[in-house]
Amino acid sequence: MAAANQKDAAVQPYGYGDFSGLHQPATRSMEGITKLASKIDDFKQLRLVPDVRSAIVKELTTNSVCRDINSNHLKPTEIQAAAIKIMQEKRRNPEELRTFVLSAETGSGKTWAYLAPMLSKLKEDELAAGWDIIKDKQQIRAVVLVPTHELLTQVYGTLAAVSEDLGLNVFKWGGGTPYNELFDKLEHRIDVMVTTPNKLKTITTLRRLNSPLKLFQQVKYIAVDEADTLMDKSWVEDTYDCIQLCPNTTDLVFVSATIPREFNRTVEKLFPVATPIATAKIHKIPKSIDFKVIDAAAAPYKGSRNKALAQILYAIHKDGTEQGFEKRVLIFVNEKKDIEKLGELLVETYGHDVTTIMGGRDGDSADTRGEKIALFLNPPRRLEDIGETGEIQSQLKVLVTTDVLARGLNFHGIKNVVLYHVPNTSIDLVHRAGRTGRMNTKGRVFMIVNNQDKGWVKGLPAVVKKQIPLA
């Protein structure tokens, strides 16, 4: 036992900021996950319905950020291999609730880690006796809960890409979805509903539905994506209400790139027998990221973050990378009030092509955010293709935003992220930096600091290089 304790203490997490907010899983547990996953180098080794496996491989080869992916031999990521293996194990009592907590580094493929078992089980259920009797009845069979409209759209898009091949009805119940569309879908069954906790709860209040609570009786599978957000003090009541609406759930999965201490305590209290599935890279900034700290207090910036930012953008523009493609840069600020001001400066003083996105009640609507963000979520455009459309070419597109876009979103091919302010917590740092360097692709993060920022900030590049987890 002493040896195990020594091993856990071997690599101490890096204390980020004035307080530590992250819970680090036991080393022995993470090493067990690594060992389990190391034995799996192909999706064919995982217990999945063949049609589901084929659909996953097809979707991954089509939409992966990796360009050299091979559909004939596609290796699951560590979290995918471990999660699917463990969640698909045969059980003594299949009707009993099992709860899982999936946690892995940003950009590690967590979406398919929880969707693959969910879809496979849905297809297995269709083979059971009596399916033909209930298959056309009003029901919801599985639910994916997410915190934002952007993530809702992304997860729905992943499901929609495989739904036709699998004969599954998937539905996006978001802020802009007309109620008539919901009523039309509920004429029959919904296999997977992607929604937010607040939107799911509205279904229980709809007078047009007869006994709306009955819709949730058939829900067997629930995934809570970005669970550290949906289980924090501002969301947990609504999220837990949604789980309670579904009394016959057999699989409940919490998914996150970080495990805040508060989140860990909440899950342990509400679901004390949850099975943790955490990778060894949790809370580490991916080593594929080149992390740079830019001191705005030094010459020639003389304390100006704006001058430091202008120089960073100039260097990115002129560095000779991504030749032939439109470059995109994400800039994160700490407060919404700084977004428009910084955006105007970059346009008027430095002539950049800037998009600004704000969340919250006073910010952009969900639809507006979706339109603005599309250019950054999709793969980079070829400059020659842009020229053919008659659009004015800009080799550098800049997006300024806050944490509203730092959670879970898969920015295809984004190579550069700028942290205009030092993130307030290690949780924010992990999520913001994680918008690049996904699936082991190369990326760069530039963090601007000045004399007001603590000295520990300057140690972050070494922390990334040595792969030390953040606390």
C-alpha positions in Angstrom: 0.0 0.0 0.0 2.9 2.3 0.8 4.3 1.8 -2.7 1.0 2.8 -4.2 0.9 6.0 -2.1 4.5 6.8 -3.1 3.5 6.4 -6.8 0.5 8.7 -6.4 2.8 11.4 -4.9 5.5 10.9 -7.5 4.2 13.7 -9.8 2.6 16.5 -7.9 0.0 18.5 -9.8 1.1 22.1 -10.6 -0.7 24.6 -8.3 -2.2 27.1 -10.7 -3.6 30.4 -9.4 -4.4 31.5 -5.9 -6.4 28.3 -5.2 -6.5 24.8 -6.6 -9.8 23.7 -8.1 -9.1 20.3 -9.6 -9.5 16.8 -8.2 -6.7 14.4 -9.4 -7.8 10.8 -9.8 -5.6 8.1 -8.1 -2.5 7.2 -10.2 -3.2 3.5 -9.8 -6.7 3.9 -11.3 -5.5 5.9 -14.3 -2.7 3.4 -14.9 -5.3 0.6 -14.9 -7.2 2.4 -17.6 -4.0 3.0 -19.7 -3.2 -0.7 -19.4 -6.7 -1.8 -20.4 -6.7 0.6 -23.4 -3.2 -0.5 -24.6 -4.5 -3.9 -25.4 -7.0 -2.5 -27.9 -5.7 -1.2 -31.2 -8.8 -1.5 -33.4 -12.6 -0.8 -33.0 -13.1 -4.4 -34.1 -11.9 -5.6 -30.7 -14.7 -3.8 -28.9 -18.1 -5.3 -28.2 -20.3 -3.2 -30.5 -23.1 -4.0 -32.8 -21.4 -4.4 -36.3 -23.5 -1.7 -37.9 -22.7 0.8 -35.1 -19.0 0.0 -35.4 -19.1 0.6 -39.2 -21.0 3.9 -38.8 -18.5 5.1 -36.2 -15.5 4.3 -38.4 -17.2 6.0 -41.4 -18.0 9.2 -39.4 -14.5 9.4 -37.9 -12.7 8.9 -41.2 -14.9 11.5 -42.8 -14.8 14.2 -40.1 -11.6 13.6 -38.1 -9.1 16.5 -37.7 -6.4 13.9 -38.6 -5.8 13.9 -42.3 -3.9 10.5 -42.4 -6.6 8.4 -40.8 -7.0 4.9 -42.1 -10.5 3.4 -42.2 -9.2 -0.1 -42.6 -7.3 0.1 -39.3 -8.8 2.7 -37.0 -7.4 2.7 -33.4 -9.7 4.0 -30.7 -8.3 6.7 -28.4 -7.5 5.7 -24.9 -10.8 7.0 -23.4 -12.8 5.5 -26.3 -11.2 2.0 -25.8 -11.5 2.0 -22.0 -15.0 3.5 -21.8 -16.5 1.3 -24.5 -14.8 -1.8 -23.1 -16.0 -1.2 -19.5 -19.5 0.2 -20.3 -20.2 -2.7 -22.7 -19.3 -5.5 -20.2 -22.2 -7.9 -19.6 -24.0 -7.4 -16.3 -25.7 -9.7 -13.8 -28.7 -7.3 -13.7 -29.0 -5.3 -16.9 -32.0 -3.3 -15.6 -30.0 -1.9 -12.6 -28.6 1.6 -12.9 -24.9 1.8 -13.6 -23.2 5.2 -13.4 -20.0 6.1 -15.0 -17.7 9.2 -14.9 -15.6 9.6 -18.1 -12.8 12.1 -17.8 -10.0 12.6 -20.3 -7.9 15.4 -21.8 -9.4 17.9 -24.3 -9.6 16.7 -27.9 -9.4 13.0 -27.0 -12.6 11.8 -28.6 -14.9 11.7 -25.6 -18.1 12.2 -27.7 -17.7 8.8 -29.3 -16.6 7.3 -26.0 -20.1 7.7 -24.6 -22.1 7.7 -27.9 -20.8 4.3 -29.1 -22.1 2.3 -26.1 -25.4 4.2 -26.2 -26.1 3.6 -29.9 -24.9 0.0 -29.6 -27.3 -0.7 -26.7 -30.2 1.0 -28.6 -29.7 -1.4 -31.5 -29.3 -4.4 -29.2 -32.7 -3.4 -27.6 -34.3 -3.6 -31.1 -33.5 -7.3 -31.2 -35.5 -8.1 -28.1 -38.8 -9.8 -28.2 -41.7 -7.3 -28.3 -39.8 -4.5 -30.1 -42.2 -4.7 -33.1 -45.1 -3.9 -30.8 -43.5 -0.8 -29.2 -41.3 0.6 -31.9 -43.8 3.1 -33.3 -45.1 4.3 -29.9 -44.5 7.7 -28.4 -41.3 7.5 -26.5 -37.8 8.9 -25.9 -35.2 6.2 -25.6 -32.0 8.1 -24.8 -31.0 11.6 -23.8 -27.8 13.6 -24.2 -27.7 16.7 -22.0 -25.3 19.6 -22.9 -24.9 23.2 -21.5 -24.8 25.3 -24.7 -26.5 25.7 -28.0 -23.2 25.3 -29.8 -22.4 22.0 -28.2 -26.0 20.8 -28.8 -25.5 21.5 -32.5 -22.2 19.7 -32.6 -23.3 16.6 -30.8 -26.5 16.5 -32.9 -24.4 16.8 -36.0 -22.3 13.8 -35.0 -25.5 11.7 -34.4 -27.2 12.9 -37.5 -24.2 11.7 -39.6 -24.8 8.1 -38.5 -28.6 8.1 -37.9 -29.7 7.2 -41.4 -27.3 4.2 -41.7 -28.4 3.0 -38.3 -32.1 3.6 -38.7 -32.2 5.8 -35.6 -34.4 8.9 -35.1 -32.4 11.7 -33.5 -33.8 15.0 -32.4 -32.3 18.4 -31.4 -34.5 20.1 -28.9 -32.8 23.5 -28.5 -33.7 27.2 -28.0 -34.6 27.8 -31.7 -36.5 24.6 -32.3 -40.3 25.2 -33.1 -42.7 23.4 -30.7 -44.5 21.9 -33.7 -41.3 20.1 -34.7 -41.2 18.5 -31.3 -44.9 17.5 -31.5 -44.3 16.0 -35.0 -41.3 14.0 -33.8 -43.3 12.7 -30.8 -45.9 11.3 -33.0 -43.6 8.3 -33.1 -40.4 7.5 -31.2 -37.2 9.6 -30.6 -34.2 7.3 -30.2 -31.8 10.0 -29.0 -32.8 13.5 -27.9 -30.0 16.1 -27.6 -31.0 19.0 -25.4 -30.2 21.2 -22.4 -31.6 20.5 -18.9 -34.0 23.5 -19.1 -35.4 22.5 -22.5 -35.9 19.0 -21.4 -37.9 20.1 -18.4 -40.2 22.2 -20.5 -41.6 19.0 -22.1 -43.3 18.2 -18.7 -45.3 21.4 -18.9 -46.7 21.1 -22.4 -50.5 20.8 -22.2 -50.8 19.5 -25.8 -49.1 16.3 -24.7 -51.1 13.7 -22.9 -49.2 12.5 -19.8 -45.8 13.9 -20.8 -44.1 12.2 -18.0 -44.8 8.9 -19.7 -42.4 9.9 -22.5 -39.5 9.5 -20.1 -40.5 6.0 -18.9 -38.6 4.4 -21.8 -35.4 6.4 -21.4 -32.7 3.9 -20.5 -29.5 5.8 -21.5 -28.5 9.3 -20.3 -25.2 11.1 -21.1 -24.4 14.4 -19.3 -21.7 16.1 -21.5 -19.5 18.8 -20.1 -20.7 17.4 -16.7 -18.4 19.7 -14.7 -20.6 22.6 -15.9 -24.0 20.8 -15.7 -23.3 19.6 -12.2 -22.0 22.9 -10.8 -24.1 24.8 -8.3 -25.9 26.9 -11.0 -27.0 23.9 -13.0 -27.1 20.8 -10.7 -30.7 21.2 -9.6 -32.0 21.2 -13.2 -29.7 18.4 -14.3 -30.6 16.2 -11.4 -34.3 16.9 -12.0 -33.8 15.6 -15.6 -32.2 12.4 -14.4 -35.0 11.9 -11.9 -37.6 12.2 -14.7 -36.2 9.0 -16.1 -36.8 6.3 -13.5 -35.9 3.3 -15.7 -32.4 4.5 -16.7 -29.8 1.8 -16.8 -26.8 3.8 -18.0 -25.9 7.2 -16.7 -22.7 8.7 -18.0 -21.0 12.0 -16.8 -18.4 13.2 -19.3 -15.8 16.0 -18.8 -12.3 17.2 -19.6 -11.8 18.4 -16.0 -12.8 17.1 -12.6 -13.3 20.1 -10.3 -13.3 19.2 -6.6 -16.9 20.5 -6.3 -18.1 18.3 -9.2 -16.3 15.2 -7.7 -18.0 15.8 -4.3 -21.4 16.3 -5.9 -21.2 13.1 -7.9 -19.9 11.1 -4.9 -22.9 12.4 -2.8 -25.6 11.8 -5.4 -24.2 8.6 -7.1 -21.8 7.0 -4.6 -21.2 3.9 -6.6 -20.2 5.6 -9.9 -17.4 3.9 -11.8 -14.6 6.4 -12.7 -12.9 6.0 -16.1 -10.1 8.6 -16.2 -7.1 8.7 -18.5 -3.6 9.5 -17.3 -3.5 12.7 -19.3 -6.4 14.3 -17.5 -5.7 17.9 -16.5 -2.6 18.0 -18.6 -2.3 20.5 -21.5 -1.6 18.3 -24.5 2.1 18.0 -25.3 1.2 18.6 -29.0 0.7 22.2 -27.9 3.6 24.7 -28.0 2.7 26.9 -25.0 4.3 30.3 -25.0 4.1 33.0 -22.3 4.4 36.6 -23.7 5.4 39.2 -21.1 3.7 42.4 -22.0 5.7 44.3 -19.3 8.9 43.7 -21.3 10.2 45.8 -24.3 8.9 46.6 -26.8 5.4 46.3 -25.4 5.9 48.5 -22.3 3.0 47.1 -20.4 0.5 47.1 -23.3 -1.4 43.8 -23.8 -2.7 45.2 -27.0 0.7 45.8 -28.5 1.7 42.2 -27.4 -1.4 40.9 -29.1 -0.8 42.8 -32.3 2.7 41.4 -32.4 1.5 37.8 -31.8 -1.1 38.1 -34.7 1.6 39.6 -37.0 3.9 36.7 -36.2 1.2 34.1 -36.8 0.3 35.8 -40.1 3.9 35.8 -41.3 5.2 32.5 -40.0 4.8 30.5 -43.3 2.5 27.8 -41.8 -0.8 26.6 -43.2 0.3 27.7 -46.7 -2.6 27.9 -49.2 -5.2 27.9 -46.4 -7.0 30.6 -44.5 -5.6 30.9 -41.0 -7.9 31.2 -38.0 -7.0 32.5 -34.5 -9.1 32.2 -31.3 -8.7 35.0 -28.7 -10.1 34.4 -25.2 -10.8 37.2 -22.8 -12.0 36.9 -19.2 -14.9 39.3 -19.3 -17.7 39.9 -21.8 -17.2 43.7 -21.5 -13.8 43.4 -23.2 -14.9 41.6 -26.3 -16.3 44.4 -28.4 -13.6 46.9 -27.3 -10.8 44.5 -28.3 -12.6 43.6 -31.5 -12.9 47.2 -32.6 -9.2 47.9 -31.8 -8.0 45.0 -33.9 -10.2 46.1 -36.8 -9.6 49.9 -36.7 -6.0 50.0 -35.6 -4.5 46.8 -37.0 -6.9 46.0 -39.9 -7.7 42.5 -38.9 -10.8 40.5 -40.0 -12.5 40.1 -36.6 -15.6 38.2 -35.4 -16.8 38.8 -31.9 -19.2 36.4 -30.0 -20.9 37.1 -26.7 -23.1 34.8 -24.7 -25.6 35.6 -21.9 -28.8 37.6 -22.0 -27.2 40.7 -23.4 -25.1 38.8 -26.0 -25.7 37.3 -29.4 -28.6 35.0 -29.9 -28.0 31.3 -30.3 -28.6 31.5 -34.1 -26.3 34.5 -34.5 -23.6 32.7 -32.6 -24.0 29.7 -34.8 -23.6 31.7 -38.0 -20.6 33.5 -36.7 -18.8 30.5 -35.4 -19.3 28.2 -38.4 -16.1 29.5 -40.2 -14.0 28.5 -37.2 -15.6 25.1 -36.5 -15.3 23.9 -40.1 -12.0 22.9 -41.6 -9.9 25.8 -43.0 -10.8 27.0 -46.4 -8.4 26.9 -49.4 -7.5 30.4 -50.4 -8.0 29.5 -54.1 -11.6 28.3 -53.3 -12.3 31.6 -51.5 -11.1 33.5 -54.5 -13.6 31.7 -56.8 -16.5 32.9 -54.6 -15.6 36.5 -55.1 -15.2 37.0 -51.3 -12.4 39.2 -50.2 -9.5 37.0 -49.2 -8.1 37.3 -45.7 -5.3 35.0 -44.7 -6.1 35.6 -41.0 -9.5 35.3 -39.4 -9.8 36.3 -35.8 -12.5 35.3 -33.3 -12.7 37.1 -29.9 -14.9 35.5 -27.2 -15.1 34.3 -23.6 -15.6 30.9 -22.1 -18.9 30.6 -23.9 -16.9 28.8 -26.7 -14.3 27.1 -24.5 -16.3 24.1 -23.6 -16.4 20.9 -25.7 -16.4 22.5 -29.1 -14.3 20.9 -31.8 -12.6 23.6 -33.8 -11.4 21.8 -36.9 -7.8 22.7 -37.7 -7.4 25.7 -35.4 -3.7 26.0 -34.9 -3.4 29.2 -32.7 -5.1 30.2 -29.5 -4.4 33.5 -27.7 -5.2 34.0 -24.0 -5.4 37.8 -23.8 -6.0 37.5 -20.1 -4.5 34.9 -17.7 -7.5 32.5 -17.1 -8.9 32.8 -13.5 -8.7 29.0 -12.8 -6.9 25.9 -13.9 -10.3 24.7 -15.2 -10.6 27.6 -17.6 -7.0 27.2 -18.7 -7.4 23.5 -19.6 -10.6 24.2 -21.6 -9.3 27.3 -23.4 -6.0 25.8 -24.4 -7.8 22.7 -25.5 -9.4 24.3 -28.5 -6.2 23.5 -30.3 -3.9 20.5 -30.3 -6.8 18.1 -30.6 -6.3 14.4 -31.4 -2.5 14.9 -31.2 -2.4 17.6 -33.9 0.0 20.5 -33.5 -1.2 23.7 -32.0 0.1 26.9 -30.3 -1.1 28.8 -27.3 0.1 32.3 -26.5 -0.7 33.6 -23.0 -0.1 37.3 -22.4 1.0 38.3 -18.9 2.1 41.5 -17.2 3.5 42.6 -13.8 0.1 42.1 -12.2 0.1 38.4 -13.0 1.6 36.0 -10.5 5.1 34.6 -10.9 3.9 31.0 -11.2 2.4 31.8 -14.6 5.9 31.9 -16.2 6.4 28.2 -15.2 3.6 27.0 -17.4 5.6 26.2 -20.6 7.8 23.8 -18.5 4.7 22.2 -17.0 3.3 21.5 -20.5 6.7 20.1 -21.7 7.1 17.8 -18.6 3.4 16.8 -18.8 2.6 17.8 -15.2 -1.1 17.9 -14.4 -2.7 21.1 -13.2 -4.3 21.3 -9.8 
